[in-house]
Amino acid sequence: MKSSDYCFTKGAVFNREGTMYRYLDTLALPFLPKFYGYDKEGCILTTQRIHGHCLADYYGDCYEDLPARIKLRIREIVTELYKNGIVYPNVTGYNFIEDVNKKIWIVDFKHSFGVNNYKEGFENEDSDIMDYKEHVLFVKQFCFANNNNWNPYFA
């Protein structure tokens, strides 16, 4: 196998996402692709390549069409991140990958932030204004109040 079979490289990655991946790597959570590095100068992130497809490709864009086992696994993943201090608001079928062994992985931490980063408006490095309260509320409802849907902000 060649190295591209093992590595996924993503360009135009802002420092905050690279820093987030570096932090997540210290947690060694089993649903995160292995982090290989972030080149701050070139804005390039390198992680483990997951052989599979995003859930939207397999099951469509509708959350209701997902098998129950996958809905449960997504909730477990987002909850585990939250318990480890990470708000992951970008809950859509495009950011979860099902590999060839049916394992579910989470990717794309561009819009994620620490639970303790409270501000009235959370400004992303790419100038998107994120409503911090709205995203924290969505994640809490998704994890703990049985909100059964993708985040409409990202859909």
Secondary structure, DSSP 8 states (H G I E B T S, - for coil): --GGGTEEEE-S--HHHHHHHHHHHHHT-TTS--EEEEETTTTEEEEE---EEEHHHHH-S-GGGS-HHHHHHHHHHHHHHHHTTEE----STTSEEEETTS-EEE---TT-EETT---SSEE-TTS-EE-HHHHHHHHHHHHHS---S--TTT-
